Amino acid sequence: MTPANRRLVIIHNPTSGMRNKSRFSKALLRLAETECEVEILKTGGPGHATTLTKELIARNDPDLVLVAAGGDGTVSEILNGLKGGELPLGVIPLGTANVLARELGVGVSIDKAVETLVSAEPVLVHTAIANDKRFMLMLGAGYDSLAVAALRSDQKKRYGAIAYVFAAVRAISGFRNMKLEIDVNGTRYRAGTVIITKARYYGGPFIIAPEGGIGKPRLDVLIFKGSGIVNAIRYGSALLLNRIDRLPDIEMLVTDMPVSLTSPASFPCQCDGDGGLETPVNISLDPQPLMILRAAI
């Protein structure tokens, strides 16, 4: 396999993002101008991307490049079909936040995504595991996970990122009773919200771990000590202004050791923007790195 004539297998989520069809069509037109071979596999529902990924691995063809055409949820499903670095992974950003695409230097640019798929060399990145689920970006418990739990899929498809605002409003009643405990590097901390991240970015273009990133074998742990609606507004404003690291009631830790997240009663967690997990959760670095196509800096 050479960069000029790669064999790309695209797993496409046709329900991802509001402008999915036009952006995906643009990507295919750009790819048609290259010498790459392109195969498209469409997902038919939740979990299908994981199944398709396992089927591609079973082909035992080392010349394939796997491409996620969708949002971070699609990437998460593909990630959980990969055992390790069997196939290099690329991204066509079609989702709401596209955090991974930003981590890879692609952002939301279709032209940049295609250029990366065609010419970039694979690099190793480090993922993490929450219980038995592999994740690339982050795990959150608190404000964000309550909003994800209240998110309506029809509103997400129609309104994109604004749907999370509607979901947060629906989840406000739960903001008063967020009691979490997390063990990091042998010390236990109490928190209202916890974010354990592999990524620098969060929720789109907002930087939450300036020194972190998927290329580093570490977990960045953010402990938000407050709870309630007033603190939600304060934390949200700091996130929008990229000033999270300046708030005195947010503790920022780094570890390469396993982390344990618990609560007095089961509490919902979000993992790469999807729900389904509840405390207690054990988080650790994945010992098997992943090969991914990253844009040239």
HELIX and SHEET records of a PDB file:
HELIX    1   1 PRO A    3  ASN A    5  5                                   3    
HELIX    2   2 ASN A   20  ALA A   32  1                                  13    
HELIX    3   3 HIS A   48  ALA A   58  1                                  11    
HELIX    4   4 ASP A   72  LEU A   79  1                                   8    
HELIX    5   5 VAL A   99  GLU A  103  1                                   5    
HELIX    6   6 ILE A  110  SER A  119  1                                  10    
HELIX    7   7 TYR A  143  ALA A  150  1                                   8    
HELIX    8   8 SER A  153  TYR A  159  1                                   7    
HELIX    9   9 ILE A  162  ARG A  170  1                                   9    
HELIX   10  10 ILE A  172  ARG A  176  5                                   5    
HELIX   11  11 GLY A  228  LEU A  240  1                                  13    
HELIX   12  12 ILE A  244  ARG A  246  5                                   3    
SHEET    1   A 4 GLU A  37  LYS A  42  0                                        
SHEET    2   A 4 ARG A   7  HIS A  12  1                                        
SHEET    3   A 4 LEU A  64  GLY A  70  1                                        
SHEET    4   A 4 LEU A  89  PRO A  93  1                                        
SHEET    1   B 2 PRO A 122  VAL A 125  0                                        
SHEET    2   B 2 LEU A 290  LEU A 293 -1                                        
SHEET    1   C 6 LYS A 133  PHE A 135  0                                        
SHEET    2   C 6 ALA A 128  ALA A 130 -1                                        
SHEET    3   C 6 VAL A 281  LEU A 285 -1                                        
SHEET    4   C 6 VAL A 259  THR A 262 -1                                        
SHEET    5   C 6 LEU A 180  VAL A 184 -1                                        
SHEET    6   C 6 THR A 187  ALA A 191 -1                                        
SHEET    1   D 6 ILE A 250  THR A 255  0                                        
SHEET    2   D 6 LEU A 219  PHE A 224 -1                                        
SHEET    3   D 6 THR A 193  THR A 197 -1                                        
SHEET    4   D 6 MET A 138  ALA A 141 -1                                        
SHEET    5   D 6 PRO A 268  CYS A 271 -1                                        
SHEET    6   D 6 ASP A 274  GLU A 278 -1                                        
SHEET    1   E 2 TYR A 201  TYR A 202  0                                        
SHEET    2   E 2 PHE A 206  ILE A 207 -1                                        
END                                                                             
